[in-house]
Amino acid sequence: MPPRWPRKPDRRDPAYRRLDDRMNFAMHVAIFAVVNSGLWFFYNLKSVAWAWLPWLTASWLIVLLVHLIYISAIANYAEPETPPKST
């Protein structure tokens, strides 16, 4: 069952941004797993000479790790400052 958000989703809400970034990361991991497992399956099944496959997997894994570091250590989920309204 998908997660339910208790209020109207708003990108300015820090908790919503954090959840959205983590769900995007989960999708990134899922796509990585599906694509790479399929490629490695056919690589082993057909005994093809795909010299680019280890490089693709390693590069994508590095991108995944950078994504994880960003959402866990770098991303700022503080409340954005609203400029004062001048009347």
SVG drawing of the C-alpha trace seen along z (x, -y; Angstrom):
<svg xmlns="http://www.w3.org/2000/svg" viewBox="-5 -49 41 68">
<polyline fill="none" stroke="black" stroke-width="0.4" points="0.0,0.0 1.5,-3.4 2.3,-5.8 -0.4,-8.4 0.4,-12.0 -1.8,-13.4 -2.1,-16.9 -2.1,-18.5 1.3,-17.8 3.4,-21.0 7.0,-21.0 7.8,-23.8 7.1,-21.4 10.4,-20.0 9.0,-16.6 7.3,-16.2 10.6,-17.1 12.5,-14.5 9.9,-11.8 9.8,-12.7 13.6,-12.6 13.7,-9.2 11.0,-7.8 12.9,-9.0 16.1,-7.3 14.1,-4.1 12.9,-4.2 16.5,-4.8 17.6,-1.7 14.8,0.3 15.5,-0.7 19.3,0.0 18.5,3.5 16.1,4.4 18.2,3.1 21.5,4.5 20.1,7.9 18.6,8.3 21.8,7.3 24.0,9.6 21.5,12.4 21.7,12.2 25.5,11.6 25.9,15.0 23.2,16.8 24.5,16.0 28.2,15.8 28.5,12.5 31.5,10.3 30.1,7.1 33.2,5.3 31.1,2.2 28.8,4.0 31.1,3.9 31.8,0.2 28.1,-0.6 27.3,1.2 30.2,-0.4 29.4,-3.9 25.7,-3.6 26.6,-2.3 28.8,-5.3 25.9,-7.6 23.6,-5.8 26.1,-6.2 26.4,-10.0 22.6,-10.2 22.4,-8.5 25.1,-10.8 23.2,-13.8 19.8,-12.9 21.3,-11.7 24.0,-14.2 23.9,-17.2 20.3,-18.0 18.9,-20.9 15.3,-20.2 15.0,-23.3 11.9,-25.5 12.5,-27.9 12.6,-31.5 9.7,-33.6 10.5,-37.2 8.6,-39.7 5.6,-41.3 5.9,-45.0 2.7,-46.9"/>
</svg>
